[in-house]
Amino acid sequence: MRTEGANHPELEASYSFNGFCFAELRYSSGFALPDHIHPQAFLDFCLQGHIHQHNGKRTWTQVPKSLYYMPIDVPHASQFSDESR
């Protein structure tokens, strides 16, 4: 798992209005995020690649066209086995 150097998420596009934010991020193959939390709940829609998630209780993989709801302050780790958006 790599977390430093050139392997970091790249912001492709973002749009905000009325307190909502939409962002498209690109993750390099092999990039990994250790356990972390988000201060706001969010929806994660996978456009490309495979995103492997683990939250301590369960493990799942997001595939293209899958949508996942992440509640506020839930610790989880993410790994990107191929280039993902």
C-alpha positions in Angstrom: 0.0 0.0 0.0 1.3 3.4 -1.0 0.2 6.7 0.6 2.9 9.2 -0.3 4.8 10.6 -3.3 3.0 11.0 -6.6 0.2 8.6 -5.4 -2.4 11.0 -4.1 -5.9 11.8 -5.1 -6.3 14.3 -8.0 -9.3 16.6 -8.0 -10.8 16.3 -11.5 -13.8 18.6 -11.0 -15.9 20.1 -8.2 -19.2 22.0 -7.9 -20.9 23.4 -4.8 -24.3 25.0 -4.2 -26.6 25.5 -1.2 -24.4 23.5 1.2 -23.9 20.6 -1.2 -20.5 19.7 -2.7 -19.9 17.4 -5.6 -16.3 16.4 -6.3 -14.7 14.0 -8.8 -11.5 12.5 -7.5 -9.0 10.3 -9.4 -7.0 7.7 -7.4 -3.9 6.0 -8.7 -3.7 2.2 -8.8 -2.3 1.0 -5.5 -3.1 4.1 -3.5 -4.4 3.5 0.0 -5.9 5.5 2.7 -5.4 4.2 6.3 -8.2 4.4 8.8 -9.8 7.9 8.7 -13.1 9.6 9.3 -15.1 12.4 7.6 -16.7 15.2 9.5 -19.7 15.1 7.2 -21.8 12.2 5.8 -21.4 11.6 2.1 -22.4 9.6 -0.9 -19.6 7.8 -2.8 -20.4 7.0 -6.4 -17.7 4.9 -8.2 -17.3 5.9 -11.8 -14.3 3.7 -12.7 -12.1 1.0 -11.0 -12.5 -0.8 -7.8 -12.5 0.7 -4.3 -12.0 -1.7 -1.4 -13.4 -0.4 1.8 -13.1 -1.7 5.4 -14.8 -0.2 8.5 -13.7 -2.6 11.2 -17.0 -4.5 11.0 -17.2 -5.3 7.4 -15.3 -5.2 4.1 -16.8 -4.4 0.7 -15.8 -3.4 -2.8 -17.3 -0.6 -4.8 -17.4 -1.3 -8.6 -18.4 1.1 -11.4 -21.9 2.5 -11.1 -22.1 1.6 -7.4 -23.3 4.1 -4.7 -22.4 3.9 -1.0 -23.6 6.1 1.9 -20.8 6.8 4.5 -22.2 8.1 7.8 -20.5 10.9 9.7 -17.5 9.9 11.9 -17.3 6.2 10.9 -13.6 5.1 10.8 -12.8 3.3 7.6 -9.8 2.5 5.3 -9.8 2.5 1.5 -7.6 0.9 -1.1 -7.7 1.4 -4.8 -6.5 -1.7 -6.8 -6.7 0.0 -10.1 -7.1 3.6 -11.3 -10.4 4.7 -9.8 -12.7 7.7 -10.0 
